Amino acid sequence: MTRWYTEKKREHYYKDAKKQGYRARSSYKLIQIQKKFQIISKGDYVLDLGAAPGGWSQVAEEYCGSDGQVIGIDLSRIYSLKNVIFLRGDVTEESTISLIKDTIEPHPVNVVLSDMAPNISGNYSLDHAQSIYLSNHALNVATTLLENKGHFVCKLFMGESFEDFLSSVKKCFRKVQCFSPQASRKSSSETYIVAKSFNKDKS
């Protein structure tokens, strides 16, 4: 019954994504995060890390509106979206951080989103370690580019290093919560850290 329900739910979000024109079922994860935490406001400049195929960028653009801007970045090529700037680069490299700065200046970054995930190997410890590696780089981007009181959302896989990473986030943000959207697969070990109100003085 549990497996049947999970498959049914996956099919539901997949069909809804197709119907509403979203590029990925994961779009609903950001919608659910936004509804609960109000991460993105009208006029915000939003940076979407690991943006391919563009589902989160679509949702972010709807929330920030024409007065804001979404910049998505990924190693893979992303087909263009109206009112979204897509960059191709590796967020673990300083040259990519410089590219983002050059693209967004003089505007401050209000929100950093990271739905990045490693290529799944099937080895739980390895997948967790790679997830933490990407999450640390996402946090570095956030603490480098976010304006004071900006927000950060980051996906990672649960495991032995989770609490250490969570502690690192709490040092830099005033409000931090963990959240598992309904759109996430029940069998997945992923969770999202939602961090609000960046404390620039402590970064």
PEWO-V52388 format. One record per pair of residues at least 24 apart in sequence whose C-alpha atoms are under 8 Angstrom apart, sorted by the first residue. I is the first residue (numbers start at 0). GAP is how many residues later the second one is. D is the distance in Angstrom with one decimal. If there is no record, write none. Layout:
# PEWO-V52388
i=I gap=GAP d=D
i=I gap=GAP d=D
This chain:
# PEWO-V52388
i=5 gap=179 d=6.9
i=5 gap=180 d=6.5
i=8 gap=174 d=7.9
i=9 gap=173 d=7.7
i=9 gap=175 d=7.2
i=12 gap=170 d=7.1
i=21 gap=33 d=5.8
i=21 gap=36 d=7.1
i=22 gap=30 d=6.4
i=22 gap=31 d=6.2
i=22 gap=32 d=4.8
i=23 gap=29 d=7.1
i=23 gap=30 d=7.6
i=23 gap=31 d=5.1
i=24 gap=30 d=7.6
i=24 gap=158 d=7.8
i=25 gap=29 d=6.7
i=25 gap=30 d=7.3
i=25 gap=157 d=7.1
i=25 gap=158 d=7.7
i=26 gap=28 d=5.0
i=26 gap=29 d=5.2
i=26 gap=31 d=7.8
i=26 gap=32 d=6.5
i=27 gap=155 d=6.0
i=28 gap=152 d=5.5
i=28 gap=153 d=7.3
i=28 gap=154 d=5.4
i=28 gap=155 d=6.8
i=29 gap=26 d=6.5
i=29 gap=29 d=7.2
i=30 gap=28 d=6.9
i=31 gap=149 d=6.1
i=31 gap=150 d=7.6
i=31 gap=151 d=7.9
i=32 gap=146 d=7.8
i=32 gap=148 d=6.7
i=36 gap=157 d=7.9
i=38 gap=72 d=7.4
i=38 gap=112 d=6.4
i=38 gap=157 d=7.6
i=39 gap=24 d=6.3
i=39 gap=71 d=6.9
i=41 gap=25 d=7.0
i=41 gap=26 d=6.5
i=42 gap=24 d=4.5
i=42 gap=25 d=3.8
i=42 gap=26 d=7.3
i=43 gap=24 d=4.7
i=43 gap=25 d=6.6
i=43 gap=65 d=7.6
i=43 gap=66 d=5.7
i=43 gap=67 d=7.3
i=44 gap=24 d=4.7
i=44 gap=25 d=5.9
i=44 gap=26 d=7.8
i=44 gap=62 d=7.4
i=44 gap=63 d=7.0
i=44 gap=64 d=5.2
i=44 gap=65 d=5.3
i=44 gap=66 d=6.6
i=45 gap=24 d=4.7
i=45 gap=25 d=6.2
i=45 gap=63 d=6.2
i=45 gap=64 d=6.0
i=45 gap=65 d=4.8
i=45 gap=66 d=5.9
i=45 gap=67 d=7.5
i=46 gap=24 d=4.9
i=46 gap=25 d=5.9
i=46 gap=26 d=7.9
i=46 gap=62 d=7.0
i=46 gap=64 d=6.2
i=46 gap=65 d=4.8
i=46 gap=66 d=6.1
i=47 gap=24 d=4.5
i=47 gap=25 d=6.3
i=47 gap=64 d=6.1
i=47 gap=65 d=4.8
i=47 gap=66 d=6.0
i=47 gap=67 d=7.9
i=48 gap=24 d=5.3
i=48 gap=25 d=6.5
i=48 gap=42 d=7.5
i=48 gap=63 d=7.4
i=48 gap=64 d=5.9
i=48 gap=65 d=4.7
i=48 gap=66 d=6.7
i=48 gap=67 d=6.6
i=48 gap=89 d=7.4
i=49 gap=24 d=4.7
i=49 gap=25 d=7.5
i=49 gap=64 d=6.3
i=49 gap=65 d=6.0
i=49 gap=66 d=4.7
i=49 gap=67 d=7.9
i=50 gap=27 d=7.9
i=50 gap=63 d=7.9
i=50 gap=64 d=7.3
i=50 gap=65 d=7.7
i=51 gap=24 d=6.6
i=51 gap=25 d=7.4
i=51 gap=26 d=5.7
i=52 gap=25 d=5.8
i=52 gap=26 d=7.6
i=53 gap=24 d=6.8
i=53 gap=25 d=7.9
i=53 gap=27 d=8.0
i=56 gap=27 d=7.2
i=70 gap=33 d=8.0
i=90 gap=46 d=6.9
i=90 gap=47 d=7.4
i=90 gap=50 d=7.7
i=91 gap=42 d=7.7
i=91 gap=45 d=5.8
i=96 gap=44 d=7.1
i=100 gap=44 d=7.7
i=107 gap=37 d=7.5
i=107 gap=38 d=6.8
i=107 gap=39 d=5.7
i=108 gap=36 d=6.1
i=108 gap=37 d=4.9
i=108 gap=38 d=5.8
i=108 gap=41 d=7.4
i=109 gap=36 d=5.9
i=109 gap=37 d=5.9
i=109 gap=39 d=8.0
i=109 gap=40 d=4.8
i=109 gap=41 d=6.4
i=110 gap=35 d=6.8
i=110 gap=39 d=5.7
i=110 gap=40 d=4.8
i=110 gap=41 d=5.8
i=111 gap=30 d=5.9
i=111 gap=34 d=7.3
i=111 gap=39 d=6.4
i=111 gap=40 d=4.9
i=111 gap=41 d=6.5
i=112 gap=39 d=5.9
i=112 gap=40 d=4.9
i=112 gap=41 d=6.2
i=113 gap=24 d=6.5
i=113 gap=38 d=8.0
i=113 gap=39 d=6.0
i=113 gap=40 d=4.7
i=113 gap=41 d=6.2
i=114 gap=39 d=6.2
i=114 gap=40 d=5.2
i=115 gap=38 d=7.9
i=115 gap=39 d=6.7
i=115 gap=40 d=8.0
i=116 gap=38 d=7.5
i=116 gap=39 d=7.2
i=124 gap=34 d=7.5
i=126 gap=30 d=7.8
i=127 gap=28 d=7.7
i=127 gap=29 d=5.5
i=127 gap=30 d=6.8
i=127 gap=31 d=6.1
i=128 gap=32 d=7.7
i=130 gap=25 d=5.6
i=130 gap=26 d=6.1
i=131 gap=24 d=6.6
i=131 gap=25 d=7.6
i=131 gap=29 d=7.2
i=131 gap=30 d=7.5
i=131 gap=33 d=7.4
i=135 gap=29 d=7.4
i=138 gap=30 d=7.4
i=142 gap=29 d=7.7
i=142 gap=55 d=7.9
i=142 gap=57 d=7.5
i=142 gap=60 d=6.1
i=145 gap=52 d=7.4
i=146 gap=51 d=7.4
i=146 gap=53 d=7.3
i=147 gap=49 d=7.1
i=147 gap=50 d=5.4
i=147 gap=51 d=5.9
i=147 gap=52 d=5.2
i=148 gap=47 d=7.0
i=148 gap=48 d=3.7
i=148 gap=49 d=4.2
i=148 gap=50 d=6.1
i=148 gap=51 d=7.6
i=149 gap=46 d=6.5
i=149 gap=47 d=5.2
i=149 gap=48 d=5.0
i=150 gap=43 d=7.8
i=150 gap=44 d=5.8
i=150 gap=45 d=4.5
i=150 gap=46 d=5.7
i=150 gap=47 d=6.2
i=151 gap=41 d=8.0
i=151 gap=42 d=6.1
i=151 gap=43 d=5.0
i=151 gap=44 d=6.4
i=152 gap=39 d=6.7
i=152 gap=40 d=5.7
i=152 gap=41 d=4.7
i=152 gap=42 d=6.2
i=153 gap=38 d=5.4
i=153 gap=39 d=5.3
i=153 gap=40 d=6.7
i=154 gap=35 d=6.6
i=154 gap=36 d=5.8
i=154 gap=37 d=4.4
i=154 gap=38 d=6.5
i=155 gap=34 d=5.5
i=155 gap=35 d=5.8
i=155 gap=36 d=6.4
i=155 gap=37 d=7.9
i=156 gap=32 d=5.3
i=156 gap=33 d=4.3
i=156 gap=34 d=6.2
i=157 gap=31 d=5.6
i=157 gap=32 d=6.2
i=157 gap=33 d=7.0
i=165 gap=27 d=7.7
i=168 gap=26 d=7.3
i=169 gap=25 d=7.8
i=170 gap=31 d=6.9
i=170 gap=32 d=7.7
i=171 gap=26 d=6.0
i=171 gap=27 d=5.4
i=171 gap=28 d=7.2
i=171 gap=30 d=5.7
i=171 gap=31 d=5.5
i=172 gap=24 d=5.5
i=172 gap=25 d=4.4
i=172 gap=26 d=5.4
i=173 gap=24 d=6.4
i=173 gap=25 d=6.6
